[in-house]
Amino acid sequence: MKDIKRRKLGSSDLMVSEISLGSWLTYSGGVDRDQTEACTRAAYELGINFFDTANVYGRGISETAWGEILSTYPRDSYVLATKVYFPMSDTDSGLSAVQIKKQIDNSLMRLKTDHVDLYQCHRFDVNVPVEETMDALSEVVRSGKARYIGFSEWTADQIEAGLRVAGTEKFVSSQPQYNMLWRVPEKSVFPYCAKNGISQIVWSPLAQGVLTGKYKPGVKPPADSRAANPEINNFIARYMADETLEAVQKLEPIAKEVGLSMAQLALAWDLRRSELASVIIGASRPEQIRDNIAATGISLSSDVLKAIDTALEGVIVYDVPASL
């Protein structure tokens, strides 16, 4: 097994594995505790040093699981990220100073650590002045509870608003959805962040598993798949149109031609971008991690990239639809 390459995270001093492990739909309740531990330990032992979670994943379940598992390893041997914003109760949500202070303490307790390496705003809070949010995040860093701050799914205008708050800590990371089918961040988020020392940590690089080719047009999803599970299939619906699934099937011969699995091709496609520090994968079995990390260090030729664009012509999303 080759070593996983590492990349610098924005203007920070963190070096993160270009393949990272996330816990969104899996370790928040999508898979059982034994599988969670098996996958987490496999990732660590295979060279993944970057683990991304959030307080809302299973309302603390994911953070608790990783607190129990990761705390058995030296704290300085891995980079730990979590997030704040979504409701943790009927009265606890958002990015107010009160909530940020409360939620970071609760996250640290569940994660069994005195600090996270990266604390991220899970979304932008339109109901709280950005100055209040930035001041509160800066206090989290200056108190030693987080080393750096980032955000997920902010627009370029929202990012600029945060960066313009005087006297506050600066963002080092952006976490948008990005894959062969969903290229929305390329238009404004990628270039704006690149100018401001902010790296991308992208989620859903496999389009919820669609880019592995396991979903076939006109065929009911496998019973044990994400698409068939109503508890974790909310985001996959946008990729399940037969037209999209037919286009994805055209990627299979391209992957075979370069000796890669469909998943490896999709991850290598993401990692061609220098703006990316890491792609976040999810896994319910250790063997999925082993397959995914083989994408590290892969360089795709211009001919392969053109073939991918041709195969997916007509189903690629470049701009956010008005309904989203």
CORJO-V200339 format. One record per backbone hydrogen bond with DSSP energy under -0.5 kcal/mol. NH is the residue of the N-H (numbers start at 0). CO is the residue of the C=O. E is the energy in kcal/mol with one decimal. If there is no record, write none. Layout:
nh=NH co=CO e=E
nh=NH co=CO e=E
//
This chain:
nh=6 co=15 e=-2.7
nh=8 co=13 e=-2.6
nh=9 co=7 e=-1.1
nh=10 co=196 e=-1.6
nh=11 co=8 e=-2.1
nh=15 co=6 e=-2.8
nh=15 co=13 e=-0.6
nh=17 co=4 e=-2.7
nh=19 co=278 e=-2.9
nh=20 co=49 e=-2.1
nh=21 co=280 e=-3.1
nh=22 co=51 e=-1.1
nh=28 co=25 e=-1.4
nh=29 co=25 e=-0.9
nh=30 co=25 e=-2.3
nh=35 co=31 e=-2.2
nh=36 co=32 e=-2.3
nh=37 co=33 e=-2.5
nh=38 co=34 e=-2.8
nh=39 co=35 e=-2.3
nh=40 co=36 e=-2.6
nh=41 co=37 e=-2.0
nh=42 co=38 e=-2.5
nh=43 co=39 e=-2.2
nh=44 co=40 e=-2.7
nh=45 co=41 e=-1.8
nh=46 co=43 e=-1.4
nh=47 co=42 e=-2.6
nh=50 co=48 e=-0.5
nh=50 co=78 e=-2.8
nh=51 co=20 e=-2.6
nh=52 co=80 e=-2.5
nh=54 co=82 e=-1.6
nh=56 co=53 e=-0.9
nh=57 co=55 e=-0.9
nh=58 co=55 e=-2.3
nh=59 co=54 e=-1.2
nh=60 co=57 e=-1.0
nh=61 co=56 e=-2.0
nh=63 co=59 e=-2.4
nh=64 co=60 e=-2.4
nh=65 co=61 e=-2.4
nh=66 co=62 e=-2.4
nh=67 co=63 e=-1.9
nh=68 co=64 e=-2.0
nh=69 co=65 e=-2.7
nh=70 co=65 e=-0.6
nh=70 co=66 e=-0.9
nh=71 co=68 e=-1.3
nh=72 co=69 e=-2.2
nh=76 co=73 e=-2.1
nh=77 co=74 e=-0.9
nh=78 co=48 e=-4.4
nh=79 co=77 e=-0.5
nh=80 co=50 e=-2.6
nh=81 co=117 e=-2.0
nh=83 co=119 e=-2.1
nh=84 co=85 e=-0.5
nh=87 co=91 e=-3.2
nh=88 co=91 e=-1.1
nh=92 co=90 e=-0.6
nh=93 co=84 e=-3.9
nh=99 co=95 e=-2.7
nh=100 co=96 e=-2.3
nh=101 co=97 e=-2.1
nh=102 co=98 e=-3.4
nh=103 co=99 e=-2.2
nh=104 co=100 e=-1.2
nh=105 co=101 e=-2.0
nh=106 co=102 e=-2.6
nh=107 co=103 e=-2.5
nh=108 co=104 e=-1.9
nh=109 co=105 e=-2.2
nh=110 co=106 e=-2.7
nh=111 co=107 e=-0.7
nh=111 co=108 e=-0.7
nh=112 co=107 e=-1.8
nh=115 co=144 e=-2.1
nh=116 co=79 e=-1.9
nh=117 co=79 e=-1.7
nh=118 co=147 e=-2.4
nh=119 co=81 e=-2.3
nh=119 co=117 e=-0.5
nh=120 co=149 e=-2.1
nh=121 co=83 e=-2.6
nh=121 co=119 e=-0.7
nh=125 co=123 e=-0.8
nh=127 co=124 e=-1.1
nh=131 co=128 e=-0.7
nh=132 co=128 e=-1.7
nh=133 co=129 e=-2.7
nh=134 co=130 e=-2.3
nh=135 co=131 e=-2.2
nh=136 co=132 e=-2.6
nh=137 co=133 e=-2.2
nh=138 co=134 e=-1.8
nh=139 co=135 e=-1.8
nh=140 co=136 e=-1.9
nh=141 co=137 e=-2.8
nh=142 co=138 e=-1.7
nh=143 co=140 e=-1.7
nh=144 co=139 e=-1.8
nh=145 co=139 e=-1.0
nh=146 co=115 e=-1.6
nh=147 co=116 e=-1.0
nh=148 co=169 e=-0.6
nh=149 co=118 e=-2.0
nh=150 co=172 e=-1.3
nh=151 co=120 e=-2.4
nh=152 co=174 e=-0.5
nh=158 co=154 e=-2.5
nh=159 co=155 e=-2.4
nh=160 co=156 e=-2.1
nh=161 co=157 e=-1.9
nh=162 co=158 e=-2.4
nh=163 co=159 e=-1.6
nh=164 co=161 e=-1.1
nh=165 co=163 e=-0.7
nh=167 co=164 e=-1.0
nh=171 co=148 e=-2.5
nh=172 co=148 e=-0.7
nh=173 co=198 e=-2.5
nh=174 co=150 e=-1.9
nh=175 co=173 e=-0.5
nh=177 co=202 e=-1.8
nh=178 co=181 e=-2.1
nh=182 co=180 e=-0.6
nh=182 co=316 e=-2.9
nh=185 co=182 e=-1.5
nh=186 co=183 e=-1.4
nh=189 co=184 e=-2.7
nh=191 co=187 e=-2.1
nh=192 co=188 e=-2.5
nh=193 co=189 e=-2.4
nh=194 co=190 e=-1.4
nh=195 co=191 e=-0.5
nh=195 co=192 e=-1.5
nh=196 co=193 e=-0.8
nh=197 co=192 e=-2.2
nh=198 co=171 e=-2.4
nh=198 co=196 e=-0.5
nh=199 co=274 e=-2.5
nh=200 co=173 e=-3.2
nh=201 co=277 e=-1.9
nh=202 co=175 e=-2.2
nh=204 co=279 e=-0.7
nh=206 co=203 e=-1.8
nh=208 co=205 e=-0.7
nh=209 co=206 e=-1.8
nh=210 co=205 e=-2.2
nh=211 co=208 e=-1.4
nh=212 co=209 e=-1.8
nh=213 co=208 e=-0.7
nh=215 co=213 e=-0.6
nh=218 co=215 e=-1.8
nh=224 co=221 e=-2.0
nh=227 co=224 e=-0.6
nh=228 co=225 e=-1.4
nh=229 co=227 e=-0.8
nh=231 co=228 e=-1.6
nh=232 co=228 e=-0.7
nh=236 co=232 e=-0.7
nh=236 co=233 e=-0.5
nh=237 co=234 e=-0.6
nh=238 co=235 e=-2.0
nh=239 co=236 e=-1.5
nh=243 co=240 e=-0.5
nh=244 co=240 e=-2.4
nh=245 co=241 e=-2.7
nh=246 co=242 e=-1.7
nh=247 co=243 e=-2.4
nh=248 co=244 e=-1.5
nh=249 co=245 e=-0.7
nh=249 co=246 e=-1.1
nh=250 co=247 e=-2.0
nh=251 co=248 e=-1.1
nh=254 co=250 e=-2.5
nh=255 co=251 e=-2.4
nh=256 co=252 e=-2.0
nh=257 co=253 e=-1.2
nh=258 co=255 e=-1.1
nh=259 co=254 e=-2.7
nh=264 co=260 e=-2.3
nh=265 co=261 e=-2.2
nh=266 co=262 e=-2.4
nh=267 co=263 e=-2.7
nh=268 co=264 e=-2.1
nh=269 co=265 e=-1.8
nh=270 co=266 e=-2.5
nh=271 co=267 e=-0.6
nh=271 co=268 e=-0.9
nh=272 co=269 e=-1.8
nh=275 co=272 e=-1.3
nh=276 co=199 e=-3.3
nh=277 co=199 e=-1.4
nh=278 co=17 e=-2.1
nh=279 co=201 e=-3.0
nh=280 co=19 e=-3.1
nh=280 co=278 e=-0.6
nh=287 co=284 e=-1.4
nh=288 co=284 e=-0.9
nh=289 co=285 e=-1.9
nh=290 co=286 e=-2.0
nh=291 co=287 e=-2.4
nh=292 co=288 e=-2.6
nh=293 co=289 e=-0.5
nh=293 co=290 e=-0.9
nh=294 co=291 e=-2.0
nh=295 co=292 e=-1.5
nh=297 co=294 e=-1.8
nh=299 co=297 e=-0.5
nh=304 co=300 e=-2.3
nh=305 co=301 e=-2.2
nh=306 co=302 e=-2.1
nh=307 co=303 e=-2.2
nh=308 co=304 e=-2.0
nh=309 co=305 e=-2.3
nh=310 co=306 e=-2.4
nh=311 co=307 e=-1.9
nh=312 co=309 e=-1.0
nh=314 co=311 e=-2.3
nh=315 co=311 e=-0.7
nh=316 co=180 e=-3.2
nh=317 co=315 e=-0.6
nh=323 co=320 e=-1.9
//
